[in-house]
Amino acid sequence: MPGPVFGTVKAFYKDQVIFTEGQVGDVGYLIKTGKVTIFKTIDGEQTILDLLGPGEVFGEMGLITDLPRTACAIASEYCDLVIIDKKTLHKMVKQSPKLVQAITLFLMKRLGGTLHLLEHNKTEDIGIRNFICICHLLDLACENNRPVDYHRFCTKAKGITHLNLGQVRQAMDRLNQANLIKITTDKKGVILDNAEIRIIGDNAFFLQAAKRLN
C-alpha cells in the first residue's frame, strides 16, 4: 500500500495522539490549522517541550533519520496537518539546489534543538546520539558524493549538536579511521587549511556502517 505523499492533509481531533515516543516514523508534519503539543515523559511525568501552531513543522527527525521518535505529539485542538513524506521530499530537494540549502539548514537547526533538550534532561546516551546526528548531517551535506569543506562543516556541526570543536573533530577522525570518509591531508597526514571531506562509496552504506561503529 503506497505511503502518504507531500501535500496530503490529515485531520486530528482534540487530544488525539499523532505519534508516541519510541515509535518509528518516516514522515514529518506541517500544521495547516490548529495547535499541537510536543511532550516527553521524564521520571514518570509529562514534560511539555513545545506548543506549535499553524505554519510550524514537527516530527522532522523522521525525514532524515531512522531513529525512534524522541517525544510524543498530541493535537491540542482540532488540527489539519500536511504530511511531509520522505521520498517525495528527497525528489523536491534534488530538483532545487536552493531548496536543498533551506531545508537542510532548517532540519539541522531543529535536530540540534531537540538534541539540546535531550542533553539538558539527561534521558539518553547523548554521545551516541550526537555521533549519529553528525553522520546524518554529513550525509546531507555530501549528497551525491559531493565534497564539503572540512573546517566549515566542523564549525557548523559544533553549533548544531552543542559539542565542542574537538569532539566534532574526534567524530570525523573516527569516521576517517574506519575508512568511511576521506579527509584531505598533506603527506604527513596533517589536515590542510582547505581540506575537504568526501564520503567513500554509497551514502546509504555510509550511514549503515557509521551506526555499526556504536
C-alpha positions, 0 to 999 in steps of 0.5 A: 500500500503506497505511503502518504505523499507531500501535500496530503492533509490529515485531520486530528481531533482534540487530544488525539495522539499523532505519534508516541515516543519510541515509535518509528516514523518516516514522515514529518508534519506541517500544521495547516490549522490548529495547535499541537503539543510536543511532550516527553515523559521524564521520571514518570511525568509529562514534560511539555517541550513545545506548543506549535501552531499553524505554519510550524513543522514537527516530527522532522527527525523522521525525514532524515533519520531512522531513529525512534521518535524522541517525544510524543505529539498530541493535537491540542485542538482540532488540527489539519496537518500536511504530511511531509513524506520522505521520498517525495521530499528527497525528489523536491530537494534534488530538483532545487539546489536552493531548496536543498540549502533551506531545508537542510539548514532548517532540519539541522537547526531543529535536530540540534534543538531537540538534541539540546533538550535531550542533553539538558534532561539527561534521558539518553546516551547523548554521545551516541546520539550526537555521533549519529546526528553528525553522520546524518548531517554529513550525509546531507551535506555530501549528497551525491558524493559531493565534497564539503569543506572540512573546517566549515562543516566542523564549525557548523556541526559544533553549533548544531549538536552543542559539542565542542570543536574537538569532539566534532573533530574526534567524530570525523577522525573516527569516521576517517579511521574506519575508512568511511570518509576521506579527509584531505591531508598533506603527506604527513597526514596533517589536515590542510587549511582547505581540506575537504571531506568526501564520503567513500562509496554509497551514502546509504552504506555510509550511514549503515556502517557509521551506526555499526561503529556504536 
